[in-house]
């Protein structure tokens, strides 16, 4: 019986998995719920249901922070449990894991260790840099295109990558993502109105109003707590406050995109001018974002129908295409780059 192959995209807030045998992609929240700092009582989507709703003795923990594994044991427990849950993962399977580029080799190795030392008893674990998988997921010719810029806007990070003929030219990871925007909205609402809202509420405001558009008068009624009286109540939050809160993190992203473009070699930059900039990641769904980036940089901006699944769709193509296997590598092999 042939062993199965799985592609893993381990995001800060979500895990996406490609199953070769079933030819399906599924995703689950990257969360564990811990009781009394000791016992994990729930994982994945079920644990996320407790976020901002759990009693004081239950902590809802995200095992990854800023794109890297911060709670290794929790992450391993989570991965092992969601792999088994209703899906019956076979032991001895092969795994392809997408990893960020702009992190230390120790942090990269943690992704490898996470799977190779799990109860899945993996036959092999190969690594591919996330931006290369995204390029494949976008349907671009990763090995022959002379210049591609990908901006991956995630939950806690934004990774900006310049790729040429199958290799990484420049890469930078910012600790700016959807959570940054949500916290900025929470803080501005608190400062302007003495009104406290939760992260899920600010996320709802962000998704509703976006960052760019003709509408400037809309508002949305949300629930929160009046910090003067201490009483729960509802309040209308105007679109102007939401967009004002997002202005600073947006500006930081644009500054870093332009900085990377300034450092890009002329031949590669010429190709990017022809091909444009590609936005991927869950934050790319934000209304008006592509238009904002286009006007701020002067480059054409492209998005895809499912930007949050771009990485895992790239993994599926790499797994099923023999010619693309050269993009992957194993950290156990001493011939690879960081062990030379």
MILUM-964786 format. One record per residue (C-alpha): x, z, y; residue number from 1. Coordinates in steps of 0.25 Angstrom, whole numbers, plus 5000, padded with zeros to 4 digits. Layout:
<nodes>
[node [X Z Y] NUM] ...
</nodes>
This chain:
<nodes>
[node [5000 5000 5000] 1] [node [5005 4996 5014] 2] [node [5008 5007 5023] 3] [node [5001 5007 5036] 4] [node [5007 5005 5050] 5] [node [5002 5013 5063] 6] [node [5005 5011 5077] 7] [node [5005 5023 5086] 8] [node [5004 5024 5101] 9] [node [5005 5039 5105] 10] [node [5000 5040 5119] 11] [node [4999 5053 5127] 12] [node [4984 5054 5126] 13] [node [4980 5044 5114] 14] [node [4986 5040 5101] 15] [node [4984 5025 5097] 16] [node [4986 5021 5083] 17] [node [4987 5007 5076] 18] [node [4983 5006 5061] 19] [node [4989 4994 5055] 20] [node [4981 4995 5042] 21] [node [4968 4996 5049] 22] [node [4973 4988 5061] 23] [node [4966 4998 5070] 24] [node [4970 5006 5083] 25] [node [4964 5019 5086] 26] [node [4968 5030 5096] 27] [node [4966 5045 5097] 28] [node [4969 5056 5108] 29] [node [4983 5062 5107] 30] [node [4978 5076 5108] 31] [node [4978 5089 5100] 32] [node [4970 5101 5102] 33] [node [4978 5115 5100] 34] [node [4971 5128 5098] 35] [node [4978 5141 5103] 36] [node [4991 5133 5104] 37] [node [4993 5133 5089] 38] [node [4983 5124 5081] 39] [node [4979 5110 5083] 40] [node [4964 5109 5081] 41] [node [4962 5094 5085] 42] [node [4969 5081 5088] 43] [node [4966 5068 5094] 44] [node [4952 5064 5100] 45] [node [4946 5077 5095] 46] [node [4957 5085 5102] 47] [node [4955 5077 5115] 48] [node [4940 5081 5115] 49] [node [4945 5095 5119] 50] [node [4954 5090 5131] 51] [node [4949 5099 5143] 52] [node [4938 5105 5135] 53] [node [4946 5114 5125] 54] [node [4945 5129 5126] 55] [node [4957 5137 5130] 56] [node [4963 5139 5117] 57] [node [4964 5124 5113] 58] [node [4974 5115 5120] 59] [node [4972 5100 5120] 60] [node [4987 5095 5119] 61] [node [4992 5080 5121] 62] [node [5004 5080 5112] 63] [node [5010 5068 5120] 64] [node [5014 5069 5135] 65] [node [5019 5059 5144] 66] [node [5020 5049 5133] 67] [node [5029 5057 5123] 68] [node [5026 5068 5113] 69] [node [5026 5082 5119] 70] [node [5020 5090 5107] 71] [node [5026 5084 5095] 72] [node [5019 5093 5084] 73] [node [5005 5091 5091] 74] [node [5007 5076 5092] 75] [node [5011 5075 5077] 76] [node [5000 5083 5072] 77] [node [4990 5075 5081] 78] [node [4996 5061 5076] 79] [node [4995 5066 5061] 80] [node [4981 5070 5063] 81] [node [4975 5058 5070] 82] [node [4983 5049 5060] 83] [node [4976 5056 5049] 84] [node [4962 5057 5055] 85] [node [4952 5048 5048] 86] [node [4963 5037 5047] 87] [node [4971 5042 5035] 88] [node [4985 5037 5039] 89] [node [4993 5034 5027] 90] [node [5007 5041 5026] 91] [node [5019 5032 5026] 92] [node [5014 5022 5037] 93] [node [5022 5016 5047] 94] [node [5021 5019 5062] 95] [node [5024 5012 5075] 96] [node [5024 5021 5087] 97] [node [5024 5017 5102] 98] [node [5033 5025 5111] 99] [node [5036 5026 5126] 100] [node [5049 5019 5130] 101] [node [5053 5028 5142] 102] [node [5054 5041 5134] 103] [node [5066 5048 5128] 104] [node [5071 5044 5114] 105] [node [5067 5058 5109] 106] [node [5053 5056 5114] 107] [node [5052 5043 5107] 108] [node [5057 5049 5094] 109] [node [5046 5059 5095] 110] [node [5036 5048 5092] 111] [node [5044 5044 5080] 112] [node [5045 5058 5075] 113] [node [5030 5060 5077] 114] [node [5026 5050 5067] 115] [node [5038 5050 5057] 116] [node [5037 5065 5055] 117] [node [5022 5066 5054] 118] [node [5014 5068 5041] 119] [node [5011 5053 5042] 120] [node [5024 5051 5034] 121] [node [5027 5038 5042] 122] [node [5035 5027 5034] 123] [node [5041 5023 5047] 124] [node [5039 5025 5062] 125] [node [5043 5014 5072] 126] [node [5043 5015 5087] 127] [node [5040 5004 5098] 128] [node [5041 5006 5113] 129] [node [5027 5007 5119] 130] [node [5028 4996 5129] 131] [node [5033 4986 5119] 132] [node [5020 4990 5110] 133] [node [5012 4988 5123] 134] [node [5018 4974 5126] 135] [node [5014 4970 5112] 136] [node [5000 4976 5113] 137] [node [4998 4968 5126] 138] [node [5000 4956 5118] 139] [node [5013 4952 5125] 140] [node [5025 4946 5119] 141] [node [5034 4958 5119] 142] [node [5047 4951 5114] 143] [node [5046 4939 5123] 144] [node [5040 4943 5136] 145] [node [5051 4945 5147] 146] [node [5044 4955 5155] 147] [node [5032 4965 5153] 148] [node [5028 4977 5161] 149] [node [5019 4987 5154] 150] [node [5013 4999 5161] 151] [node [5008 5009 5151] 152] [node [4998 5019 5158] 153] [node [4995 5030 5148] 154] [node [4990 5044 5149] 155] [node [5002 5052 5154] 156] [node [5013 5041 5156] 157] [node [5014 5027 5161] 158] [node [5025 5018 5155] 159] [node [5030 5006 5162] 160] [node [5038 4996 5153] 161] [node [5045 4983 5156] 162] [node [5047 4975 5143] 163] [node [5055 4962 5141] 164] [node [5056 4954 5128] 165] [node [5053 4965 5119] 166] [node [5061 4976 5126] 167] [node [5060 4987 5136] 168] [node [5066 4984 5150] 169] [node [5061 4996 5158] 170] [node [5051 5007 5155] 171] [node [5047 5019 5163] 172] [node [5037 5030 5159] 173] [node [5029 5038 5170] 174] [node [5022 5051 5167] 175] [node [5010 5045 5174] 176] [node [4997 5042 5166] 177] [node [4982 5044 5165] 178] [node [4984 5059 5165] 179] [node [4992 5058 5178] 180] [node [4981 5051 5185] 181] [node [4970 5061 5179] 182] [node [4978 5073 5184] 183] [node [4980 5067 5198] 184] [node [4965 5065 5198] 185] [node [4962 5079 5194] 186] [node [4972 5085 5205] 187] [node [4966 5077 5216] 188] [node [4952 5080 5213] 189] [node [4956 5095 5212] 190] [node [4964 5094 5225] 191] [node [4953 5087 5233] 192] [node [4940 5093 5227] 193] [node [4945 5107 5221] 194] [node [4939 5101 5209] 195] [node [4945 5102 5195] 196] [node [4943 5090 5185] 197] [node [4949 5088 5171] 198] [node [4958 5078 5166] 199] [node [4947 5070 5158] 200] [node [4939 5070 5171] 201] [node [4950 5064 5179] 202] [node [4953 5054 5168] 203] [node [4938 5050 5169] 204] [node [4939 5048 5184] 205] [node [4952 5040 5183] 206] [node [4945 5031 5173] 207] [node [4933 5029 5181] 208] [node [4939 5026 5194] 209] [node [4953 5019 5191] 210] [node [4964 5017 5201] 211] [node [4959 5004 5208] 212] [node [4946 4997 5213] 213] [node [4937 4994 5224] 214] [node [4928 5006 5221] 215] [node [4932 5018 5231] 216] [node [4919 5026 5232] 217] [node [4915 5030 5217] 218] [node [4916 5044 5212] 219] [node [4913 5051 5199] 220] [node [4907 5065 5196] 221] [node [4916 5073 5187] 222] [node [4915 5088 5182] 223] [node [4926 5098 5186] 224] [node [4927 5112 5192] 225] [node [4927 5116 5206] 226] [node [4939 5123 5209] 227] [node [4933 5131 5221] 228] [node [4921 5136 5214] 229] [node [4927 5135 5200] 230] [node [4913 5129 5195] 231] [node [4912 5116 5187] 232] [node [4905 5105 5194] 233] [node [4905 5090 5196] 234] [node [4911 5082 5207] 235] [node [4912 5068 5212] 236] [node [4926 5063 5212] 237] [node [4928 5050 5220] 238] [node [4936 5038 5216] 239] [node [4946 5039 5228] 240] [node [4951 5053 5223] 241] [node [4953 5047 5209] 242] [node [4961 5035 5214] 243] [node [4969 5044 5224] 244] [node [4973 5053 5213] 245] [node [4979 5041 5205] 246] [node [4986 5035 5216] 247] [node [4999 5042 5214] 248] [node [5001 5041 5199] 249] [node [4997 5026 5201] 250] [node [5008 5024 5211] 251] [node [5018 5030 5202] 252] [node [5015 5020 5191] 253] [node [5016 5009 5201] 254] [node [5030 5014 5207] 255] [node [5036 5014 5193] 256] [node [5030 5001 5189] 257] [node [5036 4994 5201] 258] [node [5049 5002 5199] 259] [node [5050 4996 5185] 260] [node [5047 4982 5190] 261] [node [5058 4984 5200] 262] [node [5068 4987 5189] 263] [node [5064 4976 5180] 264] [node [5074 4965 5177] 265] [node [5070 4952 5185] 266] [node [5067 4943 5173] 267] [node [5058 4954 5167] 268] [node [5052 4957 5180] 269] [node [5049 4942 5182] 270] [node [5041 4942 5168] 271] [node [5034 4954 5172] 272] [node [5029 4947 5185] 273] [node [5023 4936 5176] 274] [node [5018 4945 5165] 275] [node [5013 4957 5174] 276] [node [5011 4972 5171] 277] [node [5003 4977 5159] 278] [node [4996 4990 5159] 279] [node [4993 4997 5146] 280] [node [4989 5011 5142] 281] [node [4976 5019 5144] 282] [node [4978 5021 5159] 283] [node [4977 5005 5160] 284] [node [4962 5006 5159] 285] [node [4961 5013 5173] 286] [node [4952 5004 5182] 287] [node [4960 4997 5192] 288] [node [4974 5001 5187] 289] [node [4979 4987 5184] 290] [node [4975 4982 5197] 291] [node [4982 4993 5204] 292] [node [4995 4991 5197] 293] [node [4994 4976 5200] 294] [node [4992 4978 5215] 295] [node [5003 4989 5215] 296] [node [5014 4981 5208] 297] [node [5010 4966 5211] 298] [node [5011 4963 5196] 299] [node [4999 4958 5187] 300] [node [4994 4969 5179] 301] [node [4988 4967 5165] 302] [node [4980 4976 5156] 303] [node [4975 4975 5142] 304] [node [4961 4978 5136] 305] [node [4966 4991 5129] 306] [node [4978 4996 5136] 307] [node [4978 5009 5129] 308] [node [4979 5002 5116] 309] [node [4990 4993 5120] 310] [node [5002 5000 5114] 311] [node [4995 5002 5100] 312] [node [4990 4988 5100] 313] [node [5005 4984 5102] 314] [node [5009 4993 5090] 315] [node [4999 4986 5082] 316] [node [5005 4972 5085] 317] [node [5019 4977 5083] 318] [node [5015 4983 5069] 319] [node [5008 4970 5065] 320] [node [5019 4960 5070] 321] [node [5032 4959 5063] 322] [node [5039 4953 5075] 323] [node [5036 4965 5084] 324] [node [5042 4975 5075] 325] [node [5055 4973 5082] 326] [node [5049 4981 5094] 327] [node [5048 4994 5085] 328] [node [5059 5003 5080] 329] [node [5061 5016 5072] 330] [node [5068 5028 5078] 331] [node [5073 5032 5064] 332] [node [5082 5020 5064] 333] [node [5096 5022 5070] 334] [node [5097 5008 5075] 335] [node [5087 5009 5086] 336] [node [5090 5010 5100] 337] [node [5090 5025 5103] 338] [node [5098 5029 5091] 339] [node [5109 5019 5093] 340] 
</nodes>
